[in-house]
Amino acid sequence: MAKGGYLAIVIGDKYSSGQWIPLGFYCMNEAQKLGITLKSIVVKNMEGNRAKMNKEGIWRYRALTSDYYIFKHEYIFIFKIN
């Protein structure tokens, strides 16, 4: 990573044991501890994803019966290397 360059990270969150784990925000905090400057956050909407297209009902059923949340977004963090 060159000084003055940019770094982009695409990351989603996690659901484990009935608890939401904000991996995106953990990642952002760790990068800032390294002295990397956060320039932008883009929230990528994943609704209508081809892998789950026309299967919303089954995914909703699985989420309700298994006690987890269906994430419909990812984060794109843009950092500038100081």
C-alpha positions as CSV (number, residue, x, y, z in Angstrom):
1,M,0.0,0.0,0.0
2,A,1.6,3.2,-1.2
3,K,1.5,6.3,0.9
4,G,-1.2,8.6,-0.6
5,G,-3.0,5.6,-2.1
6,Y,-6.4,4.3,-1.5
7,L,-7.8,1.1,0.0
8,A,-11.3,-0.3,-0.5
9,I,-12.8,-3.0,1.7
10,V,-16.1,-4.8,1.0
11,I,-17.5,-6.4,4.2
12,G,-20.8,-7.5,5.6
13,D,-22.0,-8.2,9.1
14,K,-22.5,-11.5,10.8
15,Y,-25.2,-13.1,12.8
16,S,-24.1,-15.7,15.4
17,S,-25.9,-17.4,18.3
18,G,-28.9,-15.0,18.0
19,Q,-26.6,-11.9,18.1
20,W,-25.7,-9.4,15.4
21,I,-21.9,-9.0,15.1
22,P,-21.1,-5.6,13.3
23,L,-18.0,-6.8,11.4
24,G,-18.0,-3.8,9.2
25,F,-17.7,-1.4,12.0
26,Y,-15.1,-3.5,13.8
27,C,-13.1,-3.5,10.6
28,M,-13.5,0.3,10.2
29,N,-12.3,0.9,13.8
30,E,-9.2,-1.3,13.4
31,A,-8.2,0.4,10.2
32,Q,-8.5,3.8,11.8
33,K,-6.3,2.6,14.7
34,L,-3.6,2.0,12.1
35,G,-3.8,5.7,11.1
36,I,-5.6,5.1,7.9
37,T,-8.1,7.9,7.1
38,L,-11.7,7.0,6.3
39,K,-12.9,8.9,3.2
40,S,-16.3,7.3,2.5
41,I,-18.7,4.5,3.4
42,V,-20.9,3.1,0.7
43,V,-23.8,0.8,1.7
44,K,-24.3,-1.7,-1.1
45,N,-27.9,-3.0,-1.3
46,M,-28.0,-6.7,-2.0
47,E,-31.8,-7.0,-2.3
48,G,-32.8,-8.8,-5.5
49,N,-29.5,-10.8,-5.5
50,R,-29.5,-13.4,-8.2
51,A,-28.6,-16.2,-5.8
52,K,-31.7,-15.6,-3.7
53,M,-34.0,-14.4,-6.5
54,N,-37.6,-15.7,-6.3
55,K,-36.7,-17.5,-3.0
56,E,-37.5,-14.7,-0.5
57,G,-40.2,-16.9,1.2
58,I,-37.9,-19.8,1.9
59,W,-35.1,-17.4,3.2
60,R,-37.7,-15.7,5.5
61,Y,-38.9,-19.0,6.8
62,R,-35.3,-20.2,7.5
63,A,-34.6,-16.9,9.3
64,L,-37.7,-17.1,11.5
65,T,-37.2,-20.8,12.4
66,S,-33.5,-20.5,13.0
67,D,-33.5,-17.2,14.9
68,Y,-31.2,-15.2,12.6
69,Y,-31.5,-12.0,10.5
70,I,-31.2,-11.8,6.7
71,F,-28.7,-9.1,5.8
72,K,-29.6,-7.2,2.7
73,H,-26.5,-4.9,2.6
74,E,-22.8,-4.8,2.6
75,Y,-20.4,-2.0,3.4
76,I,-17.7,-0.6,1.1
77,F,-15.2,1.4,3.1
78,I,-12.8,3.7,1.2
79,F,-9.7,4.6,3.1
80,K,-6.7,6.9,2.2
81,I,-3.3,5.7,3.2
82,N,-1.5,8.5,5.1
